[in-house]
């Protein structure tokens, strides 16, 4: 299993977040290029089928949790989201530890 596949699996099984939050995080991770996502909330909503209001709410949670950074956030358009790789590694490590404990 590649590191990317492992992180996706870890996100899918990360019970700290709701199903919608995990779906959004997984989608952001898959859209990311060098941990940066350049997309509007409308574009993300089309991909995830999550409402714009919910996306903004979830992004605020992710930002509070230190999972993402949103530099130069404008009210009407979201241009750039940065995934914090250390937090993704923590999610992956949490999953790996749980998996190893079950074996």
N, C-alpha and C positions, 0 to 999 in steps of 0.2 A: 504494500500500500504506500503510495507516495505521500509526502508531507501535506500536500494540498488536499488529497482525499481524506487523510486523517483529520485535518482541521475541519473539513466539511462534516464528517461523521461526528466529530466532537461537538460541533455547533448543533447538529440535529438532536443530540442526546443531552444537551446542557439544560438541565431542569431548572436552573436559576431564572430562566426567561420563559415567557409564554410561547405558545406555538407560533403566533404572529411575529413575535419579536425574533424568534429563532429563524423563521422564514426570511424576514428582512435582513438579518445579519448574514445568513447564508448567501442571499442574493447579492448583498453588497460585497461580500468576500469574492464571489464568483465574477462580479463586474470589475473588481479592482485590478489595476495595473500598477505594480510597485506600491501596493497599499493605498492607492489613490483612486477615487471614483469621481468621474466628471459626469454628472447627470442631474437633471432636475427632479423634483419630487414627482412631477407628472410622469416622467419617463420611468422612474422607479415603481410608481403605482401601476403602470401598465404591465410591467414585468411581474410584479408580485401579486397583483389583484388586491392590494391593501389600499384603503382610502388615504387621500392626502393628509387629512387630519390625524389619522392613526400613525402615518409615517412620521409626521412632525413630532407627535407625542413620543413615539419610540426612539427617534433620533435624540430627543432631549434626554431620555433615560440613558441611552448609550453614551451620550456626552457626559452626563453626570457620573456614570460608572467608569469613565476614563477609557472607554472602548473606541471612541472616535473623537476626532477633532474636526471642527468646521471653521476654517479660516475665512474671513471676509464674507460672512453670512449676510445675505440681503433678505429683506422681508419677502419679496415676491419670487425670488429664484434662488435655488441652491446650486452653486456651481461646482463645489469641490468638497468631498468628504475624505478624510484621511483615517484609515484604520490603524489603530495603535497595535503594532505587532507583538509587543510584550503581553498585552491582554489576550490576544489570540493564542499565544503560546501557553498562557495560564489555563485557558479553556482546554487546549489540547492536552496539556499535562494532567489536568484534572480527569479528563476522559481516559487517558492512558493508565493513570493510577487506579481508577475504578475498574477498568478492564483487567488489569493485572491482578487485582485483589480477588476477582471472581474466578481466576484460573487456578 
